[in-house]
């Protein structure tokens, strides 16, 4: 049986994917030119792995030579819960509230590919969830999942931007491919204005080395003093640019994915973390993205936030 757009969409929706899009494979020549300029300005910080395999990023056929089409999917992770904003609570980005999304996405994508092979045993594919030399967001935009917002996240006008992206590179052609969605950011600059570290600038540009999510996860060194007073108790990641986005405020929908609904890693008090041993940390956050910066990184982030709060309190007292 021929694998159609309708079949892929139906099977993907059964697995819980909120959005499905299709695009023909092509070289991302223009995008790679921009990407290399971005790298040349060191906006990637210490994430040197982003400088590797540029040719594969430009053309996924160098990864899987049989690629003819890209199937992009989105999995909603918005649980609807809110942070308490208490000064003694240290916040975790929404993406890390539940089970590590890589495990969830990998399982679903594996199952989807196996299911599609039941329709056509000649179907072949490989997939990526932000862990390989793939321009994940570009393919999502090309496949009509959403547009690239000024906060450099992909936004969909029906559900906002609280979703994970997966891309399947496959060996079949589809009758229909999606057009890119119109950019609906318009004159809105709320995300740029809200970013406390000025990581977002000039609309659609990001200096990742200044992003709080980079500084408290990817960065393995001490956090520079210039960011003292700007972390707002973010212990891991940061959601500010998504929280202020009107498309999320108005249209974000609660996920049905049990692995994200049951997430309890919303925020923590100091005493919940400071006494943890390395083993205790691994046991407590098994299968959680919180393991990413390791216990050393979490305690560094905790101490930096405490110092930031002390700095802010001192400024308040001086102004009074």
Secondary structure, DSSP 8 states (H G I E B T S, - for coil): ----HHHHHHHHHHTT-SEEEEEE----HHHHHHHHHHHHTTTTTT-GGGGS-HHHHH-GGGTSTT--EEEEEEEE----------TT-EEE-GGGSSS-HHHHHHHHHHHHHHHHHHH-TT--EEEESSSSS--HHHHHHHTTS-EE-TTSSEEBTTTBT-EEEEEEEES---S----------TT--HHHHH-TT--EETTTEE-GGG-HHIIIII--S---GGGTT-STTEEE---HHHHT-HHHHHH------HHHHT---SEE-GGGTTT--HHHHHHHTTTSGGGTTHHHHHHHHHHHHHHHHHHHHHHHHHH-
